[in-house]
Amino acid sequence: MNVLCVNVCAKQETLPVIEKEHPMGSHPVNLGLRFLLELSALLTMGIWGWQQRVDGLRFVLALSIPLLLAIIWGVFAVPNDPSRSGKAPVPIPGLLRLVIELAFFALAAWALYDLGHVIPALVLGIISLLHSLISYDRVWWLLAR
């Protein structure tokens, strides 16, 4: 625990400074929620791809759409992102990363809606939005990069 010295009436007192062990954007529970949202979005996009065709191309779509999205998600990153490994195979600005993340979850919610699953689409969209709001410190960090 760090100690902050404050000068009060020429007398020094020490006051404890409470530091957050895990900011909300990097909190293990929030990272777990984010991981579940990511998996849900990828699964949704695979199911959506499967439903688009009735021939053999449905296998290609069901596998390639989530794979392409996972590659985009994993490759385009902001260097030293505390919610990730910190590595950025293709470094991008924070604003672009935020757009990719929001588009990723919006696309998954739309895919559920397009499949006729309105309530699950709303649930995924709302939980994704709440996750972004809870991760306000990470959103600000991304916008500053």
PyMOL commands that set and color helices and strands:
alter all, ss='L'
color gray80, all
select helices_A, chain A and resi 24-26+28-51+57-75+94-114+118-134+136-143
alter helices_A, ss='H'
color red, helices_A
select strands_A, chain A and resi 2-8+11-17+76-77+90-91
alter strands_A, ss='S'
color yellow, strands_A
deselect
rebuild
show_as cartoon
